[in-house]
Amino acid sequence: MEKVNEISPLVNGVYNVQTQSGSHYKIVINKPEMSLVRHPAIEEAALRKDGQVIKILELIQVKVGWGGRLLLAPLGEGENTVRLTTEVVTITRADLED
């Protein structure tokens, strides 16, 4: 695994992201598909679909030192969802497994 400063939607890989709140995100980019799984640090900070794979429609910004911004497929009936995170603390990248 290598540390990176920012996730590019153009670079395939498995990205592990930790935010200031302690939540962990596993973001998988396998062009053209992108997805995430979120695990909150504490149960009280749970969001809809935590622990489940969610399709990313647009990776707006995930960069160390900034809040993350992602456009997600609808989490139920209705519109797409914008997911905002607290400040990103670390990002590590691994290659996709065959």
Biotite code that builds the C-alpha atoms (Angstrom):
import biotite.structure as struc

atoms = struc.array([
    struc.Atom([0.000, 0.000, 0.000], chain_id="A", res_id=1, res_name="MET", atom_name="CA", element="C"),
    struc.Atom([1.156, 3.496, -0.769], chain_id="A", res_id=2, res_name="GLU", atom_name="CA", element="C"),
    struc.Atom([0.123, 6.789, 0.785], chain_id="A", res_id=3, res_name="LYS", atom_name="CA", element="C"),
    struc.Atom([-1.420, 9.273, -1.622], chain_id="A", res_id=4, res_name="VAL", atom_name="CA", element="C"),
    struc.Atom([-2.565, 12.863, -1.168], chain_id="A", res_id=5, res_name="ASN", atom_name="CA", element="C"),
    struc.Atom([-5.640, 12.700, -3.399], chain_id="A", res_id=6, res_name="GLU", atom_name="CA", element="C"),
    struc.Atom([-7.817, 10.173, -5.206], chain_id="A", res_id=7, res_name="ILE", atom_name="CA", element="C"),
    struc.Atom([-8.032, 10.519, -8.977], chain_id="A", res_id=8, res_name="SER", atom_name="CA", element="C"),
    struc.Atom([-11.040, 8.881, -10.641], chain_id="A", res_id=9, res_name="PRO", atom_name="CA", element="C"),
    struc.Atom([-8.656, 8.050, -13.509], chain_id="A", res_id=10, res_name="LEU", atom_name="CA", element="C"),
    struc.Atom([-6.428, 5.728, -11.442], chain_id="A", res_id=11, res_name="VAL", atom_name="CA", element="C"),
    struc.Atom([-7.784, 2.254, -10.678], chain_id="A", res_id=12, res_name="ASN", atom_name="CA", element="C"),
    struc.Atom([-7.201, 0.967, -7.193], chain_id="A", res_id=13, res_name="GLY", atom_name="CA", element="C"),
    struc.Atom([-8.553, 0.267, -3.745], chain_id="A", res_id=14, res_name="VAL", atom_name="CA", element="C"),
    struc.Atom([-8.334, 3.355, -1.561], chain_id="A", res_id=15, res_name="TYR", atom_name="CA", element="C"),
    struc.Atom([-8.645, 3.334, 2.215], chain_id="A", res_id=16, res_name="ASN", atom_name="CA", element="C"),
    struc.Atom([-9.620, 6.750, 3.528], chain_id="A", res_id=17, res_name="VAL", atom_name="CA", element="C"),
    struc.Atom([-9.746, 7.865, 7.153], chain_id="A", res_id=18, res_name="GLN", atom_name="CA", element="C"),
    struc.Atom([-11.535, 11.067, 8.095], chain_id="A", res_id=19, res_name="THR", atom_name="CA", element="C"),
    struc.Atom([-11.157, 13.375, 11.077], chain_id="A", res_id=20, res_name="GLN", atom_name="CA", element="C"),
    struc.Atom([-14.312, 11.920, 12.634], chain_id="A", res_id=21, res_name="SER", atom_name="CA", element="C"),
    struc.Atom([-12.653, 8.489, 12.605], chain_id="A", res_id=22, res_name="GLY", atom_name="CA", element="C"),
    struc.Atom([-14.863, 7.061, 9.861], chain_id="A", res_id=23, res_name="SER", atom_name="CA", element="C"),
    struc.Atom([-13.213, 4.776, 7.324], chain_id="A", res_id=24, res_name="HIS", atom_name="CA", element="C"),
    struc.Atom([-14.132, 4.583, 3.661], chain_id="A", res_id=25, res_name="TYR", atom_name="CA", element="C"),
    struc.Atom([-13.080, 1.869, 1.236], chain_id="A", res_id=26, res_name="LYS", atom_name="CA", element="C"),
    struc.Atom([-13.298, 3.382, -2.249], chain_id="A", res_id=27, res_name="ILE", atom_name="CA", element="C"),
    struc.Atom([-12.839, 1.073, -5.229], chain_id="A", res_id=28, res_name="VAL", atom_name="CA", element="C"),
    struc.Atom([-12.119, 2.485, -8.672], chain_id="A", res_id=29, res_name="ILE", atom_name="CA", element="C"),
    struc.Atom([-12.214, -0.013, -11.518], chain_id="A", res_id=30, res_name="ASN", atom_name="CA", element="C"),
    struc.Atom([-12.927, 2.221, -14.504], chain_id="A", res_id=31, res_name="LYS", atom_name="CA", element="C"),
    struc.Atom([-15.613, 2.967, -15.407], chain_id="A", res_id=32, res_name="PRO", atom_name="CA", element="C"),
    struc.Atom([-17.136, 1.725, -12.120], chain_id="A", res_id=33, res_name="GLU", atom_name="CA", element="C"),
    struc.Atom([-16.577, 3.360, -8.724], chain_id="A", res_id=34, res_name="MET", atom_name="CA", element="C"),
    struc.Atom([-17.993, 2.356, -5.346], chain_id="A", res_id=35, res_name="SER", atom_name="CA", element="C"),
    struc.Atom([-17.544, 2.921, -1.625], chain_id="A", res_id=36, res_name="LEU", atom_name="CA", element="C"),
    struc.Atom([-18.236, 1.260, 1.689], chain_id="A", res_id=37, res_name="VAL", atom_name="CA", element="C"),
    struc.Atom([-18.319, 3.439, 4.821], chain_id="A", res_id=38, res_name="ARG", atom_name="CA", element="C"),
    struc.Atom([-17.683, 2.311, 8.385], chain_id="A", res_id=39, res_name="HIS", atom_name="CA", element="C"),
    struc.Atom([-18.394, 4.938, 11.075], chain_id="A", res_id=40, res_name="PRO", atom_name="CA", element="C"),
    struc.Atom([-16.096, 5.330, 14.074], chain_id="A", res_id=41, res_name="ALA", atom_name="CA", element="C"),
    struc.Atom([-19.048, 5.183, 16.463], chain_id="A", res_id=42, res_name="ILE", atom_name="CA", element="C"),
    struc.Atom([-22.597, 3.870, 16.081], chain_id="A", res_id=43, res_name="GLU", atom_name="CA", element="C"),
    struc.Atom([-24.075, 7.296, 16.852], chain_id="A", res_id=44, res_name="GLU", atom_name="CA", element="C"),
    struc.Atom([-22.477, 8.626, 13.644], chain_id="A", res_id=45, res_name="ALA", atom_name="CA", element="C"),
    struc.Atom([-24.101, 5.991, 11.411], chain_id="A", res_id=46, res_name="ALA", atom_name="CA", element="C"),
    struc.Atom([-25.458, 6.998, 7.991], chain_id="A", res_id=47, res_name="LEU", atom_name="CA", element="C"),
    struc.Atom([-27.814, 5.204, 5.616], chain_id="A", res_id=48, res_name="ARG", atom_name="CA", element="C"),
    struc.Atom([-26.239, 2.194, 3.903], chain_id="A", res_id=49, res_name="LYS", atom_name="CA", element="C"),
    struc.Atom([-23.154, 2.065, 6.166], chain_id="A", res_id=50, res_name="ASP", atom_name="CA", element="C"),
    struc.Atom([-21.338, -1.219, 5.617], chain_id="A", res_id=51, res_name="GLY", atom_name="CA", element="C"),
    struc.Atom([-22.953, -1.653, 2.183], chain_id="A", res_id=52, res_name="GLN", atom_name="CA", element="C"),
    struc.Atom([-21.495, -1.058, -1.280], chain_id="A", res_id=53, res_name="VAL", atom_name="CA", element="C"),
    struc.Atom([-22.738, 2.235, -2.757], chain_id="A", res_id=54, res_name="ILE", atom_name="CA", element="C"),
    struc.Atom([-22.169, 3.245, -6.381], chain_id="A", res_id=55, res_name="LYS", atom_name="CA", element="C"),
    struc.Atom([-20.209, 6.502, -6.857], chain_id="A", res_id=56, res_name="ILE", atom_name="CA", element="C"),
    struc.Atom([-21.484, 8.535, -9.796], chain_id="A", res_id=57, res_name="LEU", atom_name="CA", element="C"),
    struc.Atom([-18.842, 11.261, -9.474], chain_id="A", res_id=58, res_name="GLU", atom_name="CA", element="C"),
    struc.Atom([-15.801, 11.544, -7.269], chain_id="A", res_id=59, res_name="LEU", atom_name="CA", element="C"),
    struc.Atom([-15.823, 15.316, -6.815], chain_id="A", res_id=60, res_name="ILE", atom_name="CA", element="C"),
    struc.Atom([-12.954, 15.563, -4.320], chain_id="A", res_id=61, res_name="GLN", atom_name="CA", element="C"),
    struc.Atom([-11.215, 13.265, -1.862], chain_id="A", res_id=62, res_name="VAL", atom_name="CA", element="C"),
    struc.Atom([-7.989, 14.957, -0.784], chain_id="A", res_id=63, res_name="LYS", atom_name="CA", element="C"),
    struc.Atom([-5.959, 14.990, 2.443], chain_id="A", res_id=64, res_name="VAL", atom_name="CA", element="C"),
    struc.Atom([-6.644, 18.180, 4.392], chain_id="A", res_id=65, res_name="GLY", atom_name="CA", element="C"),
    struc.Atom([-10.055, 18.764, 2.809], chain_id="A", res_id=66, res_name="TRP", atom_name="CA", element="C"),
    struc.Atom([-13.568, 17.467, 3.359], chain_id="A", res_id=67, res_name="GLY", atom_name="CA", element="C"),
    struc.Atom([-14.491, 14.740, 0.883], chain_id="A", res_id=68, res_name="GLY", atom_name="CA", element="C"),
    struc.Atom([-17.281, 15.265, -1.669], chain_id="A", res_id=69, res_name="ARG", atom_name="CA", element="C"),
    struc.Atom([-18.849, 12.432, -3.650], chain_id="A", res_id=70, res_name="LEU", atom_name="CA", element="C"),
    struc.Atom([-21.989, 12.130, -5.757], chain_id="A", res_id=71, res_name="LEU", atom_name="CA", element="C"),
    struc.Atom([-23.660, 8.796, -4.984], chain_id="A", res_id=72, res_name="LEU", atom_name="CA", element="C"),
    struc.Atom([-26.391, 6.814, -6.677], chain_id="A", res_id=73, res_name="ALA", atom_name="CA", element="C"),
    struc.Atom([-29.766, 7.132, -4.907], chain_id="A", res_id=74, res_name="PRO", atom_name="CA", element="C"),
    struc.Atom([-29.748, 5.437, -1.506], chain_id="A", res_id=75, res_name="LEU", atom_name="CA", element="C"),
    struc.Atom([-33.415, 4.587, -1.841], chain_id="A", res_id=76, res_name="GLY", atom_name="CA", element="C"),
    struc.Atom([-36.205, 6.035, -3.892], chain_id="A", res_id=77, res_name="GLU", atom_name="CA", element="C"),
    struc.Atom([-35.492, 9.540, -5.101], chain_id="A", res_id=78, res_name="GLY", atom_name="CA", element="C"),
    struc.Atom([-32.569, 11.661, -6.164], chain_id="A", res_id=79, res_name="GLU", atom_name="CA", element="C"),
    struc.Atom([-28.820, 11.136, -6.188], chain_id="A", res_id=80, res_name="ASN", atom_name="CA", element="C"),
    struc.Atom([-27.073, 11.829, -2.890], chain_id="A", res_id=81, res_name="THR", atom_name="CA", element="C"),
    struc.Atom([-24.123, 14.135, -2.229], chain_id="A", res_id=82, res_name="VAL", atom_name="CA", element="C"),
    struc.Atom([-21.937, 12.643, 0.513], chain_id="A", res_id=83, res_name="ARG", atom_name="CA", element="C"),
    struc.Atom([-19.793, 15.135, 2.420], chain_id="A", res_id=84, res_name="LEU", atom_name="CA", element="C"),
    struc.Atom([-17.127, 13.907, 4.830], chain_id="A", res_id=85, res_name="THR", atom_name="CA", element="C"),
    struc.Atom([-15.158, 15.552, 7.573], chain_id="A", res_id=86, res_name="THR", atom_name="CA", element="C"),
    struc.Atom([-11.554, 16.450, 6.751], chain_id="A", res_id=87, res_name="GLU", atom_name="CA", element="C"),
    struc.Atom([-9.630, 13.586, 5.137], chain_id="A", res_id=88, res_name="VAL", atom_name="CA", element="C"),
    struc.Atom([-6.671, 12.606, 7.347], chain_id="A", res_id=89, res_name="VAL", atom_name="CA", element="C"),
    struc.Atom([-5.028, 9.772, 5.376], chain_id="A", res_id=90, res_name="THR", atom_name="CA", element="C"),
    struc.Atom([-5.435, 7.949, 2.073], chain_id="A", res_id=91, res_name="ILE", atom_name="CA", element="C"),
    struc.Atom([-3.675, 4.730, 1.152], chain_id="A", res_id=92, res_name="THR", atom_name="CA", element="C"),
    struc.Atom([-3.901, 3.017, -2.261], chain_id="A", res_id=93, res_name="ARG", atom_name="CA", element="C"),
    struc.Atom([-3.533, -0.646, -3.216], chain_id="A", res_id=94, res_name="ALA", atom_name="CA", element="C"),
    struc.Atom([-3.753, -2.264, -6.624], chain_id="A", res_id=95, res_name="ASP", atom_name="CA", element="C"),
    struc.Atom([-6.964, -4.058, -7.589], chain_id="A", res_id=96, res_name="LEU", atom_name="CA", element="C"),
    struc.Atom([-6.855, -7.787, -6.979], chain_id="A", res_id=97, res_name="GLU", atom_name="CA", element="C"),
    struc.Atom([-7.142, -9.944, -10.090], chain_id="A", res_id=98, res_name="ASP", atom_name="CA", element="C"),
])
